[in-house]
Amino acid sequence: MVAYLEFEKPVADLEIKIAELRAAAGEDGDVDISRELERLEARSAKLLASTYAGLSPWQKTQVARHPGRPHFRDYVSLGFDHFMPLGGDRLYGDDRAIMAGLATLRGRKVMLIGHEKGHDTVSRLEHNFGMGKPEGYRKAIRLMEMADKFGLPVVTLVDTSGAFPGIEAEERGQAEAIARSTEACLALGVPMVAVIVGEGGSGGAVALASAERVLMFEHAVYSVISPEGCASILWRTAEKAPDAAEAMKLTAQDLAELGVIDRIVPEPVGGAQRDPAAAVATLADAIDAELEALVKLDSATLRRQREERFLAIGRNL
């Protein structure tokens, strides 16, 4: 069942009407409703396309958080082959919010790391809603170093509202783990491609996204703080979140213009949640194309390009 967002209500009304018409036709096979169905479906498709063509930054934030969007395990099953999960930071334990392992993409072996939010209450609790703890970032560091040792490109899928802010995470060195994970990304001597597939929130996202090529789904968002958090600081109320989202320049289109990301990956009409398989296939093609160009570069060039890329952000503003 499709979960509709508030701004999708006109589309929802049409699609419900189409479903009811199909159900009625099934009960009475003598009535030909094919032309009416065709008209309504065309109208619905046009409305959906026009709605998503003009989304505001706040609406894109809602799409990026949609519970039906693909998550890490969906990307593994739909876009990668021969996934072998690897866990543990060899210091404290395993963090289920950040998953990782060896995988194959279009015949190329890679180290795949990413956030997993979960799809229902049980899995969301298991994966802590995608909010990584220190052991998750230390696991990422360990596996990035392993990839570097064996010459495997690193692919990261970022989808988190931010690193876990709980007391136990602070006690185990959350800030230090995030900083060292960011450092590990920048020090890699192998190609690294990071993709913001949903939410890219704060240091919890940057710690897995400091790559020489940063891609972003068309309706994903990437920011230093959530719109609600920003609004609470500036206006003392989260109700101003839509205004904050507008000012924060957190959409893929804004960030491409600012040079924060390198490539926007298109989504199916209506967002990745409408057709996860198509969205993942498109993303896999984009990642493969980026890796194809990067694997030709030596380690020194990769590190230099990565450094220059991040030092250049904001210089021409």
Order of alpha helices (4+ residues) and beta strands (2+ residues): alpha-alpha-alpha-alpha-beta-beta-beta-alpha-alpha-beta-alpha-alpha-beta-alpha-beta-beta-alpha-alpha-alpha-beta-alpha-alpha
